[in-house]
């Protein structure tokens, strides 16, 4: 390093020291003006220690800067290969000494400048400490005031927010109550209108039903006044007439209660015989050559509550014709002649009618119960039947 470089570094260091001293002096003056009223006395020993500490800090900072500069320069020279380690160490020592001398000179100059101001009677270190304390007290006071104001502001905001929330809740509750009342009113109106509509609909339906009934009444009256439509003769009517003629030929007295064409059952010719002529007429239907009903296809009894009835259906394979023979009897003591001797196929159907209805068949070869036991009480197909054993 040549002399010019050293001089340049010294100048830069001096300028930096002067600038730092100037900034520090300005800061202290500013702090002194802000906290002039709250300055208190401090111990001289503490001020000297503080001043020495500041000086040591400046020296250390200058030494660090010098060391950093030396290291940087050393790296540069090592790259060039023109300098040795002893030269670098010497330059570093010189820089440290120069920096220490500048720092010491700056501190002395600063101290003299403060003493020259003449506004304070105590040494500069004492003034610095007092300014620092005053500044700290002012900051603490300002922070306390700011904190207090912030809390008051928060409290006010909280109260106002709480009041606003309360007002909002009240407004919402009022709005809900109004909406509920409106909905209730609408529902009531809808119900009233619905009830009125229902009443109208019911009245209309009643009127319509009355009109329909009136129209039906008129139609019925008109039908009654009109002549009944002629009934078409049944194709089986000539056959029934032939049966009746045969019966009249064999019996002088009237042995029949009724005769008709059963249109509900394939127009079967039906003859209702008196009880005392039931067996003889059945025998005629079997043996007469013009009738010749050799097959008994059905026999059953019926309880009509006021009387009992036996229904027998006969068929002639020779003539390919059929006839229904009926006989009525007293309900309290139902008894009729058995025709099992004419048609053996009547044996079991007569036993069934005896078992379920209690009809007695005179001259039956073996009348007995075929479904229920002989000790069974009553006959289940009678309309007045009551079970002897309620659990059955």
Protein Blocks (a to p, Z undefined) as FASTA:
>chain_A
ZZklmmmmmmmmmmmmmmmmmmmmmmmmmmmmmmmmmgccddfklmmmmmmmmmmmmmmm
mmmmmmmmmmmmmmmmmmnopacfklmmmmmmmmmmmmmmmmmmmmmmmmmmmmmnopaf
bdfklmmmmmmmmmmmmmmmmmmmmmmmmmmmmmmmmmmmmmmmmmmmmmmmmmmmmmmm
mmmmmmmmmmmmmmmmmmmmmmmmmmmmmmmmmmmmmmmmmmmmpccddddddfklmmmm
mmmmmmmmmpmbacbfbdcddfknooiacddddfklmmmmmmmmmmpmklopabcfbdcd
ddehjaccdddddddfklopaddddddddfklgcdddfklmmmmlmmmmmmmmmmnopac
ehiabgcdfkbcfkbgcjfkbmkbccfblmZZ
